[in-house]
Amino acid sequence: MKLSTTLLSTVTTLLLLTGCGPTSNLTYKNEQLSIQRSDQNLQLSGQMVKQNRENFSILFLTQSLLRLDDGSMVMYEDARTDLQYQFDPPTTTLISEVFDAKSVYRVYTNNFLYAYQLLLQNNRVLNVIVSQSYEQELQMVYGMSTKKMDSMLRKLDDNAQPAYYKNAINLSNESNPIISNWTTVKINFYPLVIPLRRFGGR
């Protein structure tokens, strides 16, 4: 009984600490792309043009192509692991693997919100904004121009610095807007996803 009470107290404390701490969110719902960083929130209207769903058994992926109000196109991806699994690599490594990037340049990071410029295998640059506040979830939006990404980041944080590469992939000009490359081999054998680490386990 004493052990159960102690464990409950510990879990409750951890939940309170994580619940009160600063975090970020990147969601798409009701035709609104929302990016939240602490108490700052950016909302962009986006009409879904098409959607693709993938089930990798231990990872579930939703890819939504959005047309924003200014006419530009972006891809929103929501990746969630099975409840018994979690993502393993740090966010930067995970993103590098998913896009098969040659190089990764971190433009911005704050409260689990990240912005990257990726140099792809074809030497083209891709802009990506990522939120990963939890080990079992990852959301990202990519394909916006550098000017657009800079504007988005400045609206969230006055101190955000502009990205270096100005010429980046524009999804409006791409025959295939899905640039990420999630595969069973990467997920299971790289691995991007591993069994959930149990509290107090080894």
Sequence and secondary structure as in RCSB ss.txt:
>XXXX:A:sequence
MKLSTTLLSTVTTLLLLTGCGPTSNLTYKNEQLSIQRSDQNLQLSGQMVKQNRENFSILFLTQSLLRLDDGSMVM
YEDARTDLQYQFDPPTTTLISEVFDAKSVYRVYTNNFLYAYQLLLQNNRVLNVIVSQSYEQELQMVYGMSTKKMD
SMLRKLDDNAQPAYYKNAINLSNESNPIISNWTTVKINFYPLVIPLRRFGGR
>XXXX:A:secstr
 HHHHHHHHHHHHHHHHHHHS  EEEEEETTEEEEEETTEEEEEEEEEEEEEEEE SSEEEEEEEEEETTS EEE
EEEEEE TTEEE S HHHHHHHHTT SEEEEEEEETTEEEEEEE TTS EEEEEEE  STTEEEEEE   HHHHH
HHHHHH TT    S      GGG S        HHHHHHS SEEE   TT  
